[in-house]
């Protein structure tokens, strides 16, 4: 009951704010989308009694008489697409102006990033917040975010509304849309749960639970065997060896018969040795120490010594290696300055 009353109070407050906007812009018509307030005096059906809600509804009833046309439109909780479309159309109607073009009449709108007057059909609306920018500015904005391995959000200052992948197809190259989709998926999967297809031409990202469930549809003993079927290229690989599936042998037999890594892996190992990179023994990610102490905390949460690779337990080393080296500490401090 308390939750419902709070919802009604918020809706009543929204009505009052809308009336205030009406007074500021001298609007004469209004359409409201409501979930629950239809039962009260706003539609002239019921009086809520003496309460904070009753006072709020009375204020709304007085203010609504200032409109020449007042039309409530009730929306179900599970069907809000109409509400968002109505809000979007209302915003567009206030920020566009008619112009004469070679194809007849059209609408123009100013992009608040480049300040160019743009055809309204070439303006992008961010779903959720309804901020609008031209396709060209949004394309540059999203591309820069992707270049920096970040998820794109609305460019409006202080707005954190995420730019959806589906909507970006209006102005982005399909390959960039795919990259954006992969970035979003990568951010949603815990590091310890990430699995990549072992075939280099695929390298699809999956979660361990996702690929296991997919493999079980064709192989009942998938969990015991270690075989996994890629959800993208549909080929089998070994989740333990990270190689194409070795049907007729165990992981131990495969490693004994193939002691040398693949050419790409060998090149990476050579470069890692030369650069003194370390591999996390838990998630197998390669880590480079740019500066600071030798106590490493991998993004999967595993802690180890950068010098020898020994595990740290309870924030304490299990080896006797030095914890830090003065040149590294100084180098790190200089980089921050």
Backbone bond lengths (Angstrom), bond angles and torsions (degrees), N, CA, C in turn:
res aa  C-N    CA-C-N  psi(-1)  N-CA   C-N-CA  omega(-1)  CA-C   N-CA-C  phi
1 X - - - 1.457 - - 1.528 110.41 -
2 X 1.352 114.95 -42.52 1.465 119.46 179.49 1.505 111.65 -63.14
3 X 1.353 115.74 -38.48 1.472 119.69 178.93 1.521 109.97 -64.56
4 X 1.355 117.32 -44.72 1.471 120.74 179.56 1.519 111.50 -61.44
5 X 1.342 116.72 -42.30 1.456 119.82 -179.74 1.524 110.77 -63.87
6 X 1.339 116.08 -39.80 1.459 119.29 177.78 1.506 111.66 -63.00
7 X 1.341 116.62 -39.18 1.464 120.99 178.08 1.521 110.76 -63.00
8 X 1.323 116.70 -43.67 1.453 120.83 179.88 1.521 111.56 -64.19
9 X 1.329 116.39 -39.23 1.465 120.00 178.19 1.519 110.82 -63.24
10 X 1.337 116.27 -41.09 1.470 119.39 -179.41 1.523 110.44 -66.32
11 X 1.334 116.20 -40.12 1.467 118.56 178.36 1.525 111.37 -64.83
12 X 1.325 116.50 -40.55 1.454 119.62 177.10 1.513 111.50 -61.60
13 X 1.328 115.94 -39.98 1.470 120.37 178.03 1.525 110.62 -64.04
14 X 1.331 116.41 -38.36 1.466 120.18 178.34 1.518 110.91 -63.15
15 X 1.338 116.84 -39.66 1.458 120.31 177.03 1.528 110.68 -59.43
16 X 1.330 116.42 -46.51 1.466 120.06 -178.44 1.520 110.84 -62.44
17 X 1.340 117.12 -40.90 1.461 120.12 178.62 1.532 110.12 -62.39
18 X 1.338 115.80 -39.02 1.464 119.15 179.24 1.515 111.63 -64.31
19 X 1.313 116.92 -39.61 1.475 120.36 177.48 1.520 110.73 -64.21
20 X 1.316 116.55 -37.97 1.464 119.63 178.06 1.525 110.46 -63.49
21 X 1.346 115.84 -39.79 1.465 119.79 177.12 1.524 109.77 -64.72
22 X 1.340 116.25 -39.01 1.463 121.03 178.19 1.510 110.71 -57.59
23 X 1.350 116.43 -43.72 1.458 120.25 -179.64 1.519 111.52 -65.39
24 X 1.365 115.40 -35.91 1.465 119.32 -178.27 1.520 111.87 -70.07
25 X 1.363 116.73 -34.72 1.456 120.79 -175.62 1.527 112.65 -106.31
26 X 1.330 117.05 5.37 1.475 122.79 179.18 1.527 111.84 52.41
27 X 1.325 116.00 49.38 1.462 120.59 176.99 1.523 108.86 -82.94
28 X 1.317 116.81 148.58 1.464 120.50 -179.95 1.523 112.73 -111.73
29 X 1.360 116.72 -14.91 1.457 120.18 -177.90 1.521 110.00 -127.40
30 X 1.322 117.14 151.56 1.457 121.27 179.56 1.511 110.80 -153.63
31 X 1.343 115.75 143.37 1.459 122.07 173.06 1.519 107.80 -123.51
32 X 1.341 116.78 126.03 1.456 121.60 -179.33 1.519 109.60 -109.42
33 X 1.341 115.51 144.34 1.461 120.74 172.79 1.518 107.32 -110.53
34 X 1.333 117.37 119.34 1.461 121.86 -175.26 1.514 110.72 -127.11
35 X 1.354 115.07 150.79 1.459 120.85 176.97 1.521 111.51 -99.09
36 X 1.357 117.41 -43.82 1.450 119.98 -170.80 1.526 114.90 -129.01
37 X 1.336 118.48 -22.99 1.458 119.78 -172.33 1.522 113.80 -71.28
38 X 1.346 117.66 -3.47 1.462 119.84 -179.52 1.524 112.45 -61.09
39 X 1.340 117.38 -23.04 1.453 119.69 -175.73 1.524 112.31 -80.96
40 X 1.336 117.23 -5.11 1.453 119.52 -175.96 1.528 111.37 -105.11
41 X 1.280 114.53 -166.09 1.456 120.47 -167.46 1.522 113.59 -68.50
42 X 1.350 116.73 -12.53 1.460 119.22 179.93 1.526 109.74 -58.06
43 X 1.335 117.17 -35.76 1.455 120.62 177.47 1.520 111.36 -102.99
44 X 1.333 117.38 8.26 1.451 121.99 175.70 1.511 114.55 73.44
45 X 1.346 117.55 28.41 1.463 119.35 -176.09 1.532 113.40 -106.54
46 X 1.285 117.23 -39.08 1.461 118.67 -171.64 1.516 110.19 -149.56
47 X 1.315 117.30 142.50 1.455 123.62 177.60 1.539 108.92 -99.99
48 X 1.348 118.43 124.44 1.460 119.68 -175.53 1.516 114.59 -74.45
49 X 1.295 119.54 -5.23 1.462 119.42 177.99 1.514 112.34 94.18
50 X 1.335 115.60 -173.83 1.460 121.73 -177.84 1.522 109.39 -84.09
51 X 1.313 116.31 102.25 1.470 121.48 179.65 1.517 107.79 -163.88
52 X 1.328 115.36 175.94 1.464 119.72 176.58 1.522 109.77 -61.92
53 X 1.336 114.95 -38.74 1.459 118.53 178.48 1.523 110.99 -65.32
54 X 1.352 116.22 -40.47 1.455 120.12 178.80 1.509 111.75 -60.83
55 X 1.330 116.33 -41.37 1.471 120.75 178.09 1.516 110.70 -62.69
56 X 1.347 115.56 -42.16 1.462 120.05 -179.27 1.527 110.75 -63.73
57 X 1.336 116.61 -43.64 1.462 120.75 -179.88 1.517 111.53 -65.23
58 X 1.339 117.26 -37.50 1.464 120.84 177.54 1.529 111.29 -62.97
59 X 1.325 116.68 -40.86 1.465 120.73 177.45 1.519 110.36 -60.91
60 X 1.348 115.54 -43.77 1.459 119.99 179.65 1.531 110.67 -62.71
61 X 1.340 115.77 -42.20 1.474 120.63 -178.59 1.516 111.78 -60.95
62 X 1.323 116.95 -38.24 1.468 121.14 179.31 1.521 110.75 -69.48
63 X 1.346 116.42 -44.25 1.458 120.57 -176.32 1.521 112.69 -70.55
64 X 1.348 117.76 -32.52 1.461 119.43 -175.98 1.530 112.20 -66.63
65 X 1.344 117.47 -19.77 1.456 120.65 179.30 1.526 112.08 -68.79
66 X 1.332 116.60 -14.69 1.464 120.31 179.72 1.528 111.71 -77.69
67 X 1.349 117.14 -12.82 1.457 120.48 176.92 1.523 109.56 -86.85
68 X 1.320 116.07 143.45 1.465 119.45 174.10 1.527 109.97 -81.25
69 X 1.329 116.44 -24.09 1.462 120.63 178.11 1.522 109.03 -139.20
70 X 1.323 117.84 116.25 1.463 123.06 -179.87 1.520 108.34 -123.01
71 X 1.358 117.10 117.73 1.460 120.25 -174.80 1.524 111.05 -129.26
72 X 1.351 118.24 104.65 1.460 119.51 174.50 1.524 110.65 -75.64
73 X 1.342 116.89 137.72 1.463 121.65 177.65 1.521 107.35 -127.31
74 X 1.324 116.75 115.34 1.460 120.57 -172.14 1.527 110.88 -89.64
75 X 1.325 115.32 133.89 1.462 121.19 -177.07 1.522 110.11 -119.48
76 X 1.325 116.11 138.45 1.463 120.65 176.52 1.520 109.61 -75.81
77 X 1.321 116.41 153.76 1.470 120.53 -177.84 1.528 111.55 -61.57
78 X 1.344 116.79 -32.45 1.464 120.26 -176.08 1.530 113.32 -92.27
79 X 1.319 117.79 8.73 1.455 120.84 179.88 1.523 109.55 -139.48
80 X 1.326 115.46 79.11 1.463 120.73 -176.68 1.521 112.67 -101.95
81 X 1.335 117.84 1.04 1.463 119.62 -178.27 1.527 111.41 -61.32
82 X 1.336 116.23 -37.57 1.470 119.77 178.69 1.524 110.88 -64.40
83 X 1.331 116.43 -38.77 1.463 120.65 -179.37 1.521 110.33 -62.51
84 X 1.350 116.12 -45.62 1.461 119.80 -179.37 1.526 110.90 -66.44
85 X 1.327 117.26 -38.75 1.469 119.98 178.78 1.524 110.25 -64.24
86 X 1.330 117.03 -40.64 1.454 121.20 179.25 1.524 110.75 -63.15
87 X 1.339 115.54 -43.84 1.470 119.58 179.06 1.524 110.99 -64.45
88 X 1.343 116.41 -41.19 1.462 120.28 -179.85 1.525 110.70 -64.04
89 X 1.324 116.28 -45.64 1.468 120.10 179.95 1.530 111.63 -63.55
90 X 1.346 116.28 -36.75 1.462 120.40 179.21 1.523 110.88 -64.91
91 X 1.341 115.62 -41.34 1.471 119.73 179.59 1.524 110.37 -65.54
92 X 1.336 115.85 -46.02 1.470 120.07 -178.81 1.519 111.24 -60.82
93 X 1.342 117.03 -38.59 1.456 120.45 -178.22 1.521 112.55 -64.57
94 X 1.325 117.37 -23.13 1.464 121.12 -177.74 1.528 113.35 -92.77
95 X 1.349 117.61 -16.04 1.467 119.04 -174.37 1.527 112.46 -117.18
96 X 1.324 118.12 6.12 1.461 121.34 177.08 1.520 110.59 -114.46
97 X 1.331 115.50 160.37 1.459 119.96 176.89 1.537 109.32 -140.09
98 X 1.324 117.65 148.36 1.468 121.38 -176.75 1.525 111.74 -74.52
99 X 1.342 115.90 145.08 1.465 122.03 177.01 1.525 108.45 -141.81
100 X 1.322 114.83 159.06 1.455 121.15 175.83 1.525 108.64 -94.51
101 X 1.326 117.08 128.35 1.466 121.93 179.19 1.519 109.59 -123.44
102 X 1.333 116.11 174.88 1.462 120.62 179.15 1.529 111.54 -64.52
103 X 1.340 115.44 -23.91 1.462 120.27 179.39 1.525 112.54 -97.09
104 X 1.308 116.03 10.38 1.458 119.76 -178.93 1.514 111.43 113.43
105 X 1.312 117.64 -148.16 1.462 121.85 -179.92 1.522 110.98 -82.90
106 X 1.337 114.73 145.83 1.457 120.54 178.45 1.514 110.84 -148.25
107 X 1.335 116.09 -176.71 1.461 121.98 179.69 1.516 109.97 -123.76
108 X 1.315 115.88 139.17 1.455 122.23 177.34 1.524 109.72 -115.21
109 X 1.333 115.04 154.09 1.467 121.33 179.11 1.518 108.68 -150.28
110 X 1.318 117.14 144.84 1.464 121.35 -179.38 1.517 110.47 -92.17
111 X 1.341 116.03 124.94 1.471 121.25 174.70 1.518 108.18 -75.25
112 X 1.325 117.82 128.87 1.456 122.10 -175.71 1.524 113.27 -82.98
113 X 1.339 117.62 6.35 1.470 121.04 173.37 1.523 109.88 -101.04
114 X 1.339 116.99 -54.59 1.467 120.68 -178.60 1.527 112.63 -96.03
115 X 1.352 117.10 -10.97 1.458 123.75 -179.54 1.522 113.28 59.56
116 X 1.341 115.61 27.43 1.462 120.80 174.65 1.519 109.42 -91.77
117 X 1.345 115.92 140.85 1.459 120.11 173.89 1.521 108.20 -76.73
118 X 1.331 116.63 116.81 1.458 122.53 -170.85 1.523 110.59 -121.00
119 X 1.317 115.33 148.84 1.459 120.31 173.81 1.526 108.97 -57.55
120 X 1.314 116.91 132.79 1.472 121.23 -175.77 1.523 111.91 -59.80
121 X 1.329 117.52 -26.84 1.467 120.02 179.37 1.525 111.91 -73.98
122 X 1.343 116.50 -14.24 1.460 121.31 179.19 1.529 111.65 -102.73
123 X 1.329 116.32 20.02 1.464 122.11 177.01 1.523 109.51 -104.45
124 X 1.314 115.41 139.25 1.463 121.68 -178.49 1.529 109.95 -102.55
125 X 1.319 116.94 132.64 1.456 122.34 177.90 1.517 109.82 -104.73
126 X 1.323 118.01 123.41 1.462 122.01 177.93 1.523 108.27 -75.36
127 X 1.325 116.58 119.32 1.464 120.58 -179.46 1.524 110.40 -62.54
128 X 1.324 115.76 131.44 1.460 120.91 177.00 1.510 112.88 107.48
129 X 1.346 117.13 -48.60 1.472 120.16 -178.94 1.525 111.77 -107.76
130 X 1.345 117.32 -19.57 1.468 124.31 176.69 1.528 114.12 68.01
131 X 1.341 118.98 15.78 1.460 119.70 172.07 1.525 108.07 -68.25
132 X 1.345 116.00 142.54 1.463 120.66 -172.96 1.525 111.31 -123.61
133 X 1.340 114.89 135.89 1.460 122.19 179.00 1.524 108.15 -144.23
134 X 1.328 116.47 157.77 1.457 119.63 -178.89 1.528 110.69 -70.56
135 X 1.323 116.02 155.76 1.458 121.65 -178.16 1.525 112.04 -56.53
136 X 1.341 116.50 -39.98 1.459 120.58 -177.38 1.533 111.58 -62.15
137 X 1.333 117.35 -45.62 1.472 121.06 -179.80 1.521 111.16 -68.04
138 X 1.333 117.32 -40.56 1.461 120.53 179.02 1.521 110.86 -65.68
139 X 1.331 116.87 -36.79 1.467 120.86 178.48 1.526 110.10 -61.56
140 X 1.331 116.40 -46.86 1.466 119.86 178.94 1.528 111.34 -64.41
141 X 1.320 116.49 -41.21 1.466 121.64 -178.87 1.529 111.11 -60.80
142 X 1.332 116.81 -48.81 1.466 121.22 -177.56 1.530 110.61 -68.47
143 X 1.335 117.46 -39.86 1.465 120.74 -179.46 1.531 111.20 -62.71
144 X 1.324 117.17 -40.00 1.478 120.33 178.17 1.525 110.50 -64.51
145 X 1.326 116.95 -41.30 1.468 120.30 178.23 1.520 111.04 -62.70
146 X 1.336 116.90 -42.37 1.457 120.61 178.93 1.522 110.99 -65.19
147 X 1.334 116.80 -38.72 1.461 121.45 179.14 1.519 111.22 -61.34
148 X 1.337 116.73 -31.69 1.458 121.81 179.68 1.534 112.43 -98.10
149 X 1.341 115.92 18.43 1.467 122.38 176.83 1.520 112.18 56.21
150 X 1.324 116.70 40.28 1.461 121.88 -179.50 1.527 110.31 -119.00
151 X 1.334 115.41 154.70 1.456 120.94 174.28 1.524 108.53 -83.22
152 X 1.326 117.05 130.29 1.467 121.15 -175.79 1.521 111.01 -74.46
153 X 1.320 115.36 137.30 1.462 121.69 174.17 1.520 108.67 -125.20
154 X 1.317 117.22 173.76 1.454 122.09 -178.91 1.532 110.10 -58.37
155 X 1.340 118.29 132.67 1.474 120.35 -178.68 1.516 114.50 -72.89
156 X 1.336 118.21 -8.19 1.461 120.18 179.46 1.526 110.06 -63.64
157 X 1.320 116.94 134.89 1.469 121.47 -176.98 1.532 110.91 -58.96
158 X 1.324 115.67 126.50 1.458 121.24 178.19 1.514 114.91 83.76
159 X 1.331 117.74 -3.59 1.463 121.07 -179.77 1.529 109.41 -97.32
160 X 1.327 117.02 127.91 1.464 122.03 -178.11 1.525 112.76 -109.18
161 X 1.322 117.14 15.21 1.460 120.04 179.72 1.527 110.58 -63.20
162 X 1.309 115.82 127.91 1.464 120.15 -177.35 1.521 110.97 -76.23
163 X 1.318 115.90 138.37 1.465 121.42 176.09 1.520 107.92 -81.39
164 X 1.330 117.30 118.04 1.458 120.88 -174.85 1.524 111.41 -72.05
165 X 1.321 114.99 150.64 1.463 121.20 -177.56 1.532 110.83 -65.36
166 X 1.323 116.50 -44.27 1.469 120.26 -176.76 1.523 111.96 -59.72
167 X 1.321 116.77 -40.18 1.464 120.01 -177.48 1.527 112.41 -70.82
168 X 1.320 117.80 -24.22 1.465 120.87 -178.16 1.524 112.53 -71.00
169 X 1.319 116.95 -14.19 1.458 119.92 178.17 1.514 112.87 -63.64
170 X 1.333 117.68 -14.73 1.460 121.73 179.66 1.524 112.27 -71.27
171 X 1.334 117.43 -26.15 1.472 118.53 -175.39 1.526 113.89 -135.35
172 X 1.341 118.76 -6.81 1.455 121.33 -178.18 1.524 111.97 -102.59
173 X 1.327 115.57 151.87 1.454 121.20 172.88 1.527 108.92 -64.67
174 X 1.331 119.46 142.00 1.475 121.43 -179.14 1.518 114.16 -53.38
175 X 1.344 117.36 -33.79 1.463 120.20 179.09 1.533 110.91 -66.64
176 X 1.338 116.48 -37.54 1.460 119.99 178.08 1.526 110.99 -70.33
177 X 1.334 116.21 -33.97 1.464 119.58 176.00 1.526 109.86 -62.92
178 X 1.331 116.53 -39.48 1.467 120.86 178.24 1.523 110.82 -65.59
179 X 1.346 116.44 -40.75 1.465 120.27 177.88 1.524 110.19 -62.93
180 X 1.336 115.35 -42.56 1.457 120.47 179.37 1.533 110.59 -61.77
181 X 1.325 116.27 -40.69 1.461 121.27 178.61 1.519 110.66 -63.61
182 X 1.333 116.30 -41.70 1.471 120.57 179.09 1.528 111.38 -66.33
183 X 1.352 117.08 -38.35 1.461 120.42 178.60 1.527 110.79 -63.18
184 X 1.316 115.50 -42.31 1.455 120.29 179.97 1.532 110.43 -64.59
185 X 1.327 115.53 -42.65 1.463 119.41 179.11 1.521 110.70 -66.13
186 X 1.340 116.99 -40.94 1.468 120.85 179.81 1.523 111.35 -61.38
187 X 1.342 115.88 -38.95 1.464 119.42 -179.51 1.526 112.01 -70.74
188 X 1.337 116.84 -23.03 1.466 120.48 -176.79 1.523 113.19 -87.39
189 X 1.338 117.41 -11.31 1.475 121.22 -177.74 1.524 109.90 -105.55
190 X 1.315 116.71 129.93 1.463 121.06 177.60 1.525 109.62 -61.42
191 X 1.329 116.26 146.76 1.468 120.72 -176.17 1.522 111.47 -56.72
192 X 1.325 117.04 -41.61 1.461 121.09 -178.12 1.524 112.46 -70.64
193 X 1.358 117.31 -11.81 1.464 121.67 -178.51 1.526 112.65 -102.29
194 X 1.324 117.56 -4.24 1.464 120.18 -175.38 1.524 111.86 -77.33
195 X 1.326 114.74 137.83 1.462 122.31 176.42 1.523 107.57 -135.54
196 X 1.336 116.19 135.17 1.460 120.86 177.27 1.529 109.38 -113.88
197 X 1.312 115.82 141.75 1.458 120.30 177.09 1.526 109.33 -58.58
198 X 1.343 116.49 138.67 1.467 121.37 -175.54 1.520 113.26 -76.78
199 X 1.326 117.14 -10.73 1.462 119.70 179.60 1.529 109.48 -87.23
200 X 1.333 117.67 118.14 1.481 121.61 -173.76 1.522 114.33 -55.04
201 X 1.321 117.89 -34.82 1.471 120.06 -178.26 1.525 112.43 -75.01
202 X 1.336 116.45 -8.35 1.453 121.13 178.13 1.532 110.35 -110.21
203 X 1.330 116.30 -68.25 1.473 122.86 177.86 1.527 113.04 53.43
204 X 1.340 116.87 31.27 1.465 120.70 -178.82 1.528 110.98 -63.46
205 X 1.332 115.75 141.28 1.460 121.77 177.25 1.513 110.04 -87.52
206 X 1.340 116.11 133.22 1.458 122.24 177.81 1.521 108.59 -142.79
207 X 1.312 116.13 163.60 1.458 120.37 170.51 1.526 107.74 -94.19
208 X 1.321 116.47 155.63 1.463 120.38 -177.96 1.526 111.36 -60.28
209 X 1.333 116.31 -41.46 1.464 119.71 -179.46 1.526 111.05 -68.36
210 X 1.343 116.67 -37.63 1.467 121.06 -179.49 1.517 111.32 -63.76
211 X 1.342 117.04 -48.69 1.463 119.78 -176.46 1.525 111.04 -72.31
212 X 1.326 117.94 -30.64 1.462 120.27 177.09 1.525 110.72 -67.25
213 X 1.323 116.45 -45.33 1.457 120.67 179.12 1.527 110.96 -62.20
214 X 1.336 116.46 -39.18 1.457 120.76 179.54 1.526 110.97 -66.72
215 X 1.343 117.45 -39.43 1.463 121.80 -178.57 1.523 111.37 -69.80
216 X 1.322 116.84 -33.10 1.467 120.62 -178.72 1.525 112.88 -62.93
217 X 1.327 117.13 -19.73 1.466 119.78 179.42 1.526 111.75 -70.05
218 X 1.340 116.39 -18.72 1.472 119.72 -179.46 1.523 112.16 -124.85
219 X 1.337 118.29 -11.09 1.464 121.35 -178.03 1.524 109.30 -144.01
220 X 1.307 117.17 110.11 1.461 121.83 -175.51 1.526 112.65 -68.80
221 X 1.343 117.23 -29.70 1.472 120.51 -176.71 1.525 111.21 -98.95
222 X 1.335 117.04 27.38 1.464 120.86 -176.25 1.527 112.10 -58.86
223 X 1.335 116.70 -44.03 1.465 119.87 -176.36 1.515 112.06 -64.03
224 X 1.344 117.59 -39.52 1.455 121.11 -179.34 1.530 112.44 -75.48
225 X 1.320 117.23 -35.73 1.468 120.87 -174.58 1.519 113.27 -79.10
226 X 1.344 117.31 -31.25 1.464 120.41 -175.59 1.512 112.56 92.81
227 X 1.319 117.28 -2.37 1.471 121.04 178.35 1.521 110.00 -76.20
228 X 1.324 115.69 140.56 1.451 121.58 177.58 1.527 109.11 -136.84
229 X 1.330 115.87 143.35 1.461 121.35 178.59 1.517 109.14 -106.77
230 X 1.318 116.21 122.11 1.464 121.12 -177.98 1.523 110.32 -63.08
231 X 1.326 116.64 135.30 1.467 121.03 -178.16 1.528 111.47 -76.29
232 X 1.333 117.34 -12.20 1.468 120.42 -178.55 1.526 112.33 -102.26
233 X 1.335 117.54 -56.57 1.469 120.07 -177.44 1.527 112.34 -93.64
234 X 1.355 116.93 -10.64 1.470 123.75 175.10 1.525 113.74 66.58
235 X 1.327 117.54 20.22 1.462 120.54 175.73 1.529 109.57 -99.47
236 X 1.332 114.89 157.01 1.463 120.76 -176.60 1.529 111.00 -91.64
237 X 1.327 115.61 143.45 1.462 121.45 174.53 1.524 109.04 -144.28
238 X 1.328 115.65 166.15 1.465 121.28 179.71 1.523 108.82 -95.03
239 X 1.328 116.14 124.37 1.459 119.90 -176.82 1.523 111.74 -73.27
240 X 1.337 116.42 -19.07 1.469 119.92 -179.43 1.529 111.63 -89.75
241 X 1.348 116.34 -45.27 1.465 120.27 -178.15 1.525 113.00 -86.10
242 X 1.343 116.37 -15.63 1.472 121.94 -177.43 1.520 111.89 58.72
243 X 1.332 115.96 40.73 1.472 122.90 179.11 1.523 107.95 -134.60
244 X 1.370 117.57 165.90 1.465 119.29 173.86 1.529 110.54 -52.83
245 X 1.317 116.71 145.28 1.463 122.27 -171.83 1.534 112.40 -59.60
246 X 1.318 114.87 128.52 1.465 122.81 177.68 1.527 107.90 -96.10
247 X 1.333 116.00 90.80 1.459 122.10 -170.97 1.528 113.50 -59.58
248 X 1.322 116.86 -42.51 1.460 119.92 -168.47 1.528 113.97 -103.04
249 X 1.304 118.13 19.43 1.475 119.15 179.89 1.522 110.33 -153.22
250 X 1.335 115.43 158.07 1.459 121.36 177.86 1.522 109.42 -79.65
251 X 1.327 115.42 171.71 1.470 119.81 179.12 1.527 110.41 -63.39
252 X 1.333 116.76 -38.40 1.473 120.81 179.94 1.516 110.08 -63.44
253 X 1.345 116.68 -45.03 1.465 119.87 179.59 1.522 111.06 -64.12
254 X 1.332 116.34 -40.04 1.462 119.27 -179.28 1.533 111.02 -62.92
255 X 1.324 116.35 -44.56 1.468 119.81 -179.29 1.527 111.51 -67.17
256 X 1.345 116.42 -32.09 1.473 118.87 178.61 1.523 110.71 -70.26
257 X 1.324 116.44 -37.22 1.465 120.32 179.85 1.523 112.85 -81.97
258 X 1.329 116.42 -18.10 1.470 121.25 179.56 1.528 109.55 -128.65
259 X 1.338 116.21 69.13 1.473 119.31 -176.10 1.526 114.18 -70.76
260 X 1.320 116.21 -21.90 1.465 119.99 -177.02 1.524 109.85 -97.49
261 X 1.321 117.33 133.82 1.476 120.21 -179.56 1.521 111.57 -69.67
262 X 1.315 114.98 163.79 1.470 120.16 176.85 1.519 110.35 -61.44
263 X 1.332 116.44 161.35 1.460 121.34 -175.05 1.519 111.82 -56.69
264 X 1.341 117.36 -43.57 1.464 120.36 -179.74 1.523 111.23 -65.01
265 X 1.343 116.35 -40.55 1.461 120.25 179.20 1.522 110.96 -67.53
266 X 1.342 116.15 -37.21 1.464 120.43 179.41 1.527 110.84 -64.49
267 X 1.333 116.08 -39.81 1.460 119.98 178.38 1.523 110.65 -65.32
268 X 1.338 116.64 -40.47 1.464 120.35 178.37 1.520 110.91 -65.37
269 X 1.332 116.88 -41.29 1.467 120.42 179.37 1.522 111.43 -63.84
270 X 1.332 115.99 -39.72 1.466 120.37 178.73 1.526 110.64 -64.35
271 X 1.335 116.03 -44.25 1.459 120.18 178.85 1.526 111.19 -65.71
272 X 1.336 116.94 -39.04 1.466 121.02 179.46 1.521 111.27 -64.28
273 X 1.329 116.00 -39.96 1.476 120.07 178.06 1.528 110.50 -65.96
274 X 1.328 115.65 -41.97 1.462 120.03 -179.51 1.520 111.43 -65.39
275 X 1.316 117.43 -39.94 1.461 122.07 -177.71 1.529 113.09 -88.85
276 X 1.348 116.50 -3.10 1.459 122.74 -178.44 1.539 111.52 61.47
277 X 1.342 115.65 41.27 1.446 120.19 174.38 1.520 109.05 -80.32
278 X 1.328 116.24 159.68 1.464 121.38 178.92 1.521 110.17 -123.33
279 X 1.335 115.40 146.36 1.456 120.97 177.50 1.523 109.62 -103.21
280 X 1.317 116.33 128.61 1.460 120.52 175.80 1.528 108.19 -67.75
281 X 1.327 117.93 124.89 1.460 120.75 -175.84 1.531 112.28 -73.05
282 X 1.333 116.79 -11.78 1.464 119.70 -179.23 1.522 112.00 -90.24
283 X 1.339 116.98 -51.65 1.471 119.35 -176.75 1.526 113.28 -108.27
284 X 1.343 116.62 -5.66 1.469 123.15 176.13 1.531 113.99 71.47
285 X 1.318 119.07 11.69 1.460 120.78 175.84 1.529 109.76 -75.58
286 X 1.338 115.26 142.78 1.464 120.96 179.25 1.523 109.35 -88.18
287 X 1.332 116.49 134.07 1.469 122.28 -174.55 1.522 109.77 -124.43
288 X 1.345 114.88 137.94 1.465 121.17 175.89 1.522 109.07 -113.82
289 X 1.321 117.05 132.55 1.460 122.01 176.96 1.528 108.49 -88.07
290 X 1.323 116.93 110.40 1.463 121.53 179.74 1.523 111.25 -84.92
291 X 1.316 117.25 -27.52 1.462 121.79 -179.29 1.510 110.10 175.12
292 X 1.335 116.25 165.09 1.465 119.47 179.07 1.515 112.49 100.40
293 X 1.327 116.51 -162.85 1.460 121.16 -176.20 1.518 111.25 -81.36
294 X 1.346 115.55 175.03 1.463 121.43 -177.39 1.523 113.10 -91.57
295 X 1.314 117.13 5.04 1.467 120.94 175.66 1.528 107.84 -84.41
296 X 1.330 116.63 110.87 1.459 121.97 -175.09 1.531 110.18 -106.45
297 X 1.314 115.21 132.44 1.460 121.34 171.01 1.513 107.67 -114.48
298 X 1.346 116.24 107.99 1.460 121.35 -178.86 1.519 109.69 -68.38
299 X 1.318 117.20 160.54 1.459 120.57 179.15 1.524 112.25 -67.61
300 X 1.335 117.90 -14.23 1.461 120.84 174.45 1.518 111.46 -84.20
301 X 1.358 116.79 -7.04 1.456 121.30 177.94 1.524 114.22 102.41
302 X 1.321 117.72 -12.40 1.472 121.01 -179.19 1.524 110.10 -73.78
303 X 1.342 116.98 135.63 1.459 122.97 -179.29 1.526 109.70 -111.50
304 X 1.343 116.45 135.18 1.462 119.86 -178.12 1.528 110.98 -154.66
305 X 1.324 114.31 169.98 1.470 121.80 178.54 1.523 108.73 -86.48
306 X 1.315 117.27 128.12 1.461 120.79 -178.19 1.529 111.49 -70.29
307 X 1.326 116.92 -26.04 1.471 120.78 -177.05 1.515 112.10 -72.46
308 X 1.340 116.97 -49.28 1.469 120.15 -174.85 1.528 113.86 -118.42
309 X 1.326 117.57 -11.67 1.457 120.40 179.41 1.513 115.03 88.56
310 X 1.337 118.31 0.82 1.467 121.20 -178.87 1.525 110.86 -67.82
311 X 1.318 116.14 147.23 1.462 121.71 -177.22 1.526 112.06 -72.17
312 X 1.311 116.26 144.66 1.465 123.50 169.22 1.534 107.49 -96.44
313 X 1.325 116.57 134.87 1.466 121.00 179.73 1.518 109.50 -125.96
314 X 1.319 114.80 130.30 1.470 120.65 -179.74 1.529 111.38 55.49
315 X 1.324 115.33 40.29 1.467 122.82 178.61 1.527 112.98 66.11
316 X 1.329 116.70 22.39 1.469 121.12 -179.99 1.525 109.37 -130.45
317 X 1.351 117.58 143.05 1.466 120.09 -179.02 1.527 111.45 -74.97
318 X 1.326 116.45 152.89 1.461 122.37 174.48 1.523 110.75 -105.57
319 X 1.334 116.26 8.74 1.462 121.76 178.47 1.525 108.94 -124.11
320 X 1.326 116.31 176.75 1.467 120.90 -179.07 1.529 112.09 -107.76
321 X 1.337 116.63 16.57 1.469 119.83 -179.48 1.529 110.29 -69.60
322 X 1.327 117.83 152.28 1.471 120.41 174.82 1.534 110.31 -59.39
323 X 1.325 116.27 141.25 1.464 120.29 -178.12 1.519 110.96 -77.51
324 X 1.322 117.62 -29.35 1.450 120.30 -179.05 1.517 110.37 -150.78
325 X 1.329 114.46 163.41 1.458 122.22 178.74 1.525 107.05 -130.20
326 X 1.321 117.31 129.65 1.469 120.73 -172.10 1.528 113.77 -55.94
327 X 1.333 120.58 -43.10 1.474 118.96 178.68 1.526 113.41 -58.05
328 X 1.343 116.95 -36.80 1.471 119.79 178.63 1.517 111.59 -66.25
329 X 1.332 116.89 -40.40 1.455 121.34 -179.83 1.522 109.97 -64.89
330 X 1.335 116.58 -44.66 1.474 121.11 -179.90 1.532 109.95 -64.52
331 X 1.347 116.57 -42.87 1.455 121.10 -179.81 1.527 110.70 -60.86
332 X 1.315 116.74 -41.57 1.461 121.51 -179.90 1.514 110.82 -65.38
333 X 1.332 116.77 -41.03 1.468 121.00 -179.78 1.522 110.83 -65.53
334 X 1.342 117.36 -39.89 1.454 120.93 179.78 1.530 111.08 -65.75
335 X 1.333 116.59 -37.72 1.466 119.93 179.77 1.524 110.88 -64.30
336 X 1.324 116.70 -38.57 1.463 120.38 -179.77 1.530 111.02 -68.68
337 X 1.327 116.59 -32.07 1.465 119.79 -179.86 1.534 110.08 -75.42
